[in-house]
Amino acid sequence: MANILLTGGSRGIGAAIADTLRPDHALAVQSTSGPLAADFADPAAPADLWARALDALDGRIDVLINNAGVFDANPLDLPHADWVAGWERTLRINLTAAAELSRLAVTHWQDTGTPGRIVNIASRAAHRGDSPAHWHYAASKAGMVAMTKTIARAYAKDGILAFAICPGFTMTGMAEDYLASRGGDKLLADIPLGRVAMPDEVAAIARFCATDAPPSMTGAVLDVNGASYVR
């Protein structure tokens, strides 16, 4: 049984990941409310969450799954200061918080001499880009992919593995709103599978990476997008 810290676990992909892991593993699940509430817009939140999660899991975390994120529109015609603020908030929540938690995880495993795994939930946008109002979102997810590869290359010798998962549109509340705003049928026509991914499909891959993927897979970036972007 692994001790797992999962961020963004209250709905959508995060809730599906929690559901698939909970029967066999000990979970500490961060959300915006509840016992492990944390607001990653606050620079102090990641370190505070790590300490509380470590305490909840009896001093040992084996797997970190960085899923928390925001997908807020940031139109180009906003006042400049507001546009920059949108960038800073999204990168803080989507990338910097995940980087801080990953650093704390790596140093925890190095200090204890134990192996560990990091699973980062990135996005198709990391490779394909996103809408004109989402430069910041695409950049944050591309940064997450680059960070994953760097961690994998740097710490494999220590038994520390890292994986990134890049979903396309996934049927969460956030995706439903976006599909409606972009004319859903036209957007779906761009997905050869003919539908968006379901949260449990992404969760199955996250579970595999967190618990079963062979060590030689470290550094892998796995696409879940219905062939809407192949590389």
C-alpha positions as CSV (number, residue, x, y, z in Angstrom):
1,M,0.0,0.0,0.0
2,A,1.4,3.4,-1.0
3,N,1.0,6.7,0.8
4,I,-0.2,9.2,-1.8
5,L,-0.6,12.9,-1.8
6,L,-3.1,14.1,-4.5
7,T,-3.8,17.7,-5.3
8,G,-7.0,19.0,-6.8
9,G,-9.0,15.9,-5.7
10,S,-12.5,17.3,-5.2
11,R,-13.9,17.0,-8.7
12,G,-13.4,15.9,-12.3
13,I,-10.1,14.1,-13.0
14,G,-8.9,14.5,-9.4
15,A,-12.0,12.9,-7.9
16,A,-11.7,10.0,-10.4
17,I,-8.0,9.5,-9.5
18,A,-8.9,9.5,-5.8
19,D,-11.7,7.0,-6.4
20,T,-9.5,4.6,-8.3
21,L,-6.7,4.7,-5.7
22,R,-8.6,4.8,-2.4
23,P,-9.5,1.1,-2.2
24,D,-5.8,0.0,-2.1
25,H,-3.8,3.0,-0.9
26,A,-3.6,5.6,1.8
27,L,-4.6,9.0,0.4
28,A,-4.1,12.6,1.5
29,V,-6.3,14.7,-0.9
30,Q,-6.0,18.4,-1.2
31,S,-8.9,20.5,-2.3
32,T,-10.1,24.1,-1.7
33,S,-12.1,23.0,1.3
34,G,-11.9,20.2,3.9
35,P,-9.2,18.8,6.1
36,L,-6.4,19.4,3.6
37,A,-7.7,22.6,2.1
38,A,-5.1,24.7,0.4
39,D,-5.3,27.7,-1.9
40,F,-2.3,27.5,-4.3
41,A,-2.6,31.2,-5.2
42,D,-1.0,31.7,-1.7
43,P,2.7,31.2,-2.0
44,A,2.8,29.7,1.5
45,A,0.3,27.0,0.7
46,P,2.4,24.2,-0.9
47,A,4.9,23.9,1.9
48,D,2.1,24.1,4.5
49,L,0.1,21.4,2.6
50,W,3.2,19.1,2.4
51,A,3.7,19.3,6.1
52,R,0.1,18.6,6.9
53,A,-0.1,15.7,4.4
54,L,3.1,14.2,5.8
55,D,1.6,14.3,9.2
56,A,-1.7,12.7,8.0
57,L,0.3,9.9,6.3
58,D,2.4,9.1,9.3
59,G,5.6,10.8,8.1
60,R,5.8,9.0,4.7
61,I,4.7,10.0,1.2
62,D,5.5,7.6,-1.6
63,V,3.7,9.2,-4.5
64,L,2.9,12.8,-5.3
65,I,0.2,13.5,-8.0
66,N,0.0,17.1,-9.0
67,N,-3.5,17.6,-10.5
68,A,-4.6,21.0,-9.1
69,G,-5.0,23.7,-11.7
70,V,-7.1,26.5,-13.0
71,F,-8.3,27.3,-16.6
72,D,-9.3,30.9,-16.4
73,A,-9.7,33.0,-19.6
74,N,-7.2,35.9,-19.9
75,P,-8.2,37.8,-23.1
76,L,-5.6,39.8,-24.9
77,D,-7.6,43.0,-24.6
78,L,-7.6,43.1,-20.8
79,P,-5.8,46.1,-19.2
80,H,-2.1,45.2,-19.2
81,A,-1.8,44.9,-15.4
82,D,-4.8,42.6,-15.3
83,W,-3.4,40.4,-18.1
84,V,-0.1,40.1,-16.3
85,A,-1.9,39.3,-13.0
86,G,-3.8,36.5,-14.8
87,W,-0.5,35.0,-16.0
88,E,1.0,35.2,-12.5
89,R,-2.0,33.6,-10.8
90,T,-2.2,30.7,-13.3
91,L,1.5,30.0,-13.3
92,R,1.6,30.1,-9.5
93,I,-1.3,27.6,-9.2
94,N,-0.6,25.3,-12.2
95,L,3.2,25.2,-12.2
96,T,5.0,26.8,-9.3
97,A,2.9,25.1,-6.6
98,A,3.5,21.7,-8.4
99,A,7.2,22.5,-8.6
100,E,7.4,23.3,-4.9
101,L,5.6,20.1,-4.0
102,S,7.8,18.1,-6.3
103,R,10.9,19.6,-4.7
104,L,9.7,18.7,-1.3
105,A,8.9,15.2,-2.5
106,V,12.3,14.7,-4.0
107,T,14.2,16.0,-0.9
108,H,11.9,13.8,1.3
109,W,12.9,10.7,-0.7
110,Q,16.6,11.7,-0.8
111,D,16.6,12.3,2.9
112,T,14.9,9.0,3.7
113,G,16.8,7.0,1.1
114,T,13.5,5.7,-0.3
115,P,12.1,5.6,-3.9
116,G,9.2,7.7,-5.0
117,R,7.0,8.7,-7.9
118,I,5.7,12.0,-9.2
119,V,2.7,12.1,-11.6
120,N,2.0,15.4,-13.2
121,I,-1.4,16.0,-14.8
122,A,-0.5,18.4,-17.7
123,S,-2.5,19.0,-20.9
124,R,-2.6,18.5,-24.6
125,A,-2.1,22.3,-24.6
126,A,1.5,21.7,-23.6
127,H,2.2,20.5,-27.1
128,R,-0.6,22.0,-29.3
129,G,-1.2,25.3,-27.6
130,D,-4.6,26.6,-26.6
131,S,-7.0,29.4,-27.4
132,P,-6.0,33.1,-27.7
133,A,-7.3,33.7,-24.2
134,H,-5.2,30.8,-22.7
135,W,-1.6,31.6,-23.5
136,H,-0.8,31.3,-19.8
137,Y,-2.6,28.0,-19.4
138,A,-0.6,26.4,-22.3
139,A,2.6,27.8,-21.0
140,S,2.0,26.5,-17.5
141,K,1.3,23.0,-18.8
142,A,4.3,23.0,-21.1
143,G,6.4,24.0,-18.1
144,M,5.0,21.0,-16.2
145,V,6.0,18.6,-19.0
146,A,9.6,20.1,-19.1
147,M,9.8,19.9,-15.3
148,T,8.7,16.2,-15.4
149,K,11.4,15.3,-17.9
150,T,14.0,17.2,-15.9
151,I,13.1,15.4,-12.6
152,A,13.1,12.0,-14.4
153,R,16.6,12.6,-15.8
154,A,18.0,14.0,-12.7
155,Y,16.8,11.6,-10.0
156,A,16.3,8.2,-11.7
157,K,19.5,7.1,-10.1
158,D,17.9,7.6,-6.7
159,G,14.8,5.5,-7.6
160,I,12.7,8.7,-8.1
161,L,10.5,8.4,-11.1
162,A,8.4,11.1,-12.9
163,F,5.6,10.9,-15.4
164,A,3.4,13.4,-17.1
165,I,-0.1,12.8,-18.5
166,C,-1.5,15.2,-21.1
167,P,-5.3,14.9,-21.4
168,G,-7.2,16.7,-24.2
169,F,-10.7,17.8,-23.4
170,T,-12.1,15.8,-20.6
171,M,-15.7,15.7,-19.5
172,T,-15.5,17.7,-16.3
173,G,-17.6,20.7,-15.5
174,M,-14.8,23.0,-16.7
175,A,-14.6,21.2,-20.0
176,E,-18.4,21.3,-20.5
177,D,-18.4,25.0,-20.1
178,Y,-15.6,25.4,-22.5
179,L,-17.1,23.1,-25.1
180,A,-20.3,25.1,-25.0
181,S,-18.5,28.4,-25.4
182,R,-16.6,27.1,-28.4
183,G,-19.5,25.5,-30.2
184,G,-19.3,21.9,-29.0
185,D,-20.0,20.0,-32.3
186,K,-17.3,21.9,-34.2
187,L,-14.8,21.2,-31.5
188,L,-15.7,17.6,-31.3
189,A,-15.2,17.3,-35.0
190,D,-11.5,17.9,-34.4
191,I,-11.3,14.7,-32.2
192,P,-11.1,11.5,-34.3
193,L,-12.5,9.4,-31.5
194,G,-15.6,11.6,-31.7
195,R,-15.8,12.4,-28.0
196,V,-13.9,13.9,-25.2
197,A,-12.1,11.8,-22.6
198,M,-13.8,10.6,-19.5
199,P,-12.2,11.3,-16.1
200,D,-11.9,7.6,-15.3
201,E,-9.8,7.1,-18.5
202,V,-7.3,9.7,-17.3
203,A,-7.5,8.2,-13.8
204,A,-6.6,4.7,-15.0
205,I,-3.4,6.1,-16.5
206,A,-2.6,8.1,-13.4
207,R,-3.1,5.0,-11.3
208,F,-0.8,3.0,-13.5
209,C,1.9,5.7,-13.4
210,A,1.6,6.1,-9.6
211,T,1.8,2.4,-8.8
212,D,2.6,0.0,-11.6
213,A,4.5,1.6,-14.4
214,P,7.9,0.0,-14.8
215,P,10.9,2.1,-13.8
216,S,12.2,2.3,-17.4
217,M,9.1,4.4,-18.2
218,T,10.3,7.3,-16.1
219,G,10.2,10.5,-18.1
220,A,7.3,9.3,-20.2
221,V,4.6,11.9,-21.4
222,L,1.4,10.1,-22.0
223,D,-1.3,11.5,-24.3
224,V,-5.1,11.1,-23.6
225,N,-6.8,13.1,-26.4
226,G,-8.6,10.8,-28.8
227,A,-6.0,11.3,-31.5
228,S,-6.7,15.0,-31.7
229,Y,-3.0,15.7,-31.3
230,V,-0.5,13.0,-32.2
231,R,3.2,13.3,-32.1
